[in-house]
């Protein structure tokens, strides 16, 4: 499945989760799915927990997050010593 097909699995609707990107047909946000992955939850565990969610849906979240970050400019943070 190519990136465009994956991205089409993500929906933006102001009536759902205040317009945050969600997996199409669900109320699961991209942010939530990526957060689960960051915490070490596996694809399999996520799929088991959320009926109807597929591996491709999770890949779509990662693809969407990647594309979103490509056009973001980051400024280095300078933290002062405590």
N, C-alpha and C positions, 0 to 999 in steps of 0.2 A: 504494500500500500504506500503510495507516494505522499509527500507532505501536504499537498492540496487536499487529497482525500481525507487525510487525518484531520486537518484543520476544519473541514466541513462537519466534523463530529462535535465541534464546539459551537455553542450558541451564545449570542449576546442579546438579551431582552430586558429592557428596563422594568418589566413586570416580574421578572424572576431574579431574586437575590440582588435587587437594586442595580441590575445591569452588569453584574460581574460575569465573567465568562464561565459557563457551566458546560458539563457534558450534555449534549443534546438529548432531550427527553427526560432529564433528571434535574435535581436541584443540587447536585454535587459540583462545587466550584473547582476550577482548575487549581486554584490556590490550595484548597483542601487536599486534593489528590496529591499534588506535588509535596505538600507538607507531610502527608503520610509516608511517601517514599523517602523523604529526608530523614524521617524518624526511624527508617529501617524496615518499614512494613513492606512485604514483598507484593509483587503483582498478584500472585495466587491468593494471598491473604485478603487483599482488597476485593478481588473478584468474588471470593467466598462470602465476604461481609455484605456486599452490595449486589443483590440479585439483578441480573440484566446487564451489569457492567461487563465490558469485554477488555481483553488485552489491548485491542486497538484503541479503545476509549482512553486507556491510561497512556498509551503512546501518544495519542492526540494531545493530551494535557502537557506532556513533555515537549512536544513539537510546538504547541502554542506558546509555552513559556519561553522556549528558545527563541522563537521569532520575535516575541515581545521584547526580549532583552537585547536583540541585535541592534535596535535603533535607540537604545538607552545610553546616555552619557553619564558616566560615574565620576564623581569627584572624590579624591582620596580624603579619608577622614583622619584628622590628626587628633589623637586622644592625648590629653595631658596626663602625666603620671599622677597617681593618687597620693 
